Amino acid sequence: MAQTPDNSGKKVRVEAMFNDIAPRYDFLNHFLSLGIDIRWRKKVRRLIAPIQPKQILDVATGTGDLAIELARLKPEKITGVDIAANMLEIGKEKVVAKKLESTIELLPGDSENLPFENNSFDAVTVAFGVRNFEHLQKGLKEMYRVMRPGGMVAILEFSKPKAFPFRQIYNFYFKYILPGLGRMVSKNEEAYTYLPESVSAFPEDLAFINELKKAGYSATSQKRLTMGIATLYTATKK
């Protein structure tokens, strides 16, 4: 069982780390995942498409990849929030390049203190950001608060494969190869050591489903992707 980490100061650490690697973040994401992360975001879009959301909130939006993918749903507005200013600046450049300024707005924002009214959004999404919350329950409850009744939350997060021998191969890559490649390209000593640590400590499967229920969500479900490398969790608000 993974030891519960000391999360004191985690928010400051995460903000500094992502600000530092921001210029190389997109390249590393696509390179280290062999482009699979792009397919995962498409699955998020397809999953929330049936509710035809008009107002979407993308929490921990980073450089806006998921927000840009969700723009294909033709909502009235997508609001992305993140604590890392450098990530947002790159995201804004991408939004302008794709001529999506009228649809997507990227703002500085803390997942644990969202600057929005109750029941403001039809859908709330997070891609690879929930494990970075300093206080998981506080962040989940804030997302619940700003989502309207009948709305859907979709959370895409890394997970740990279980099947032999893929689990063993993946663990070796994740713990020994990926951090070295990440450090070489990003020049950040911490970022890609933090990644396997944070994934290892994250409560996945039923443990995370229980966290969602504890925060008030209903109709919870999960779907493991690409042999368990990632998991897509969904839930609704009554």
Secondary structure as UniProt FT lines:
FT   TURN            8..9
FT   HELIX           10..32
FT   TURN            33..35
FT   HELIX           36..48
FT   HELIX           49..51
FT   STRAND          55..59
FT   TURN            62..63
FT   HELIX           65..70
FT   HELIX           71..73
FT   STRAND          77..82
FT   HELIX           85..97
FT   TURN            98..99
FT   TURN            101..103
FT   STRAND          104..108
FT   TURN            111..112
FT   TURN            118..119
FT   STRAND          121..127
FT   HELIX           130..132
FT   HELIX           136..146
FT   STRAND          147..158
FT   TURN            164..165
FT   HELIX           166..172
FT   HELIX           173..177
FT   HELIX           178..186
FT   TURN            189..190
FT   HELIX           191..201
FT   HELIX           206..214
FT   TURN            215..216
FT   STRAND          218..225
FT   HELIX           226..228
FT   STRAND          230..236
//
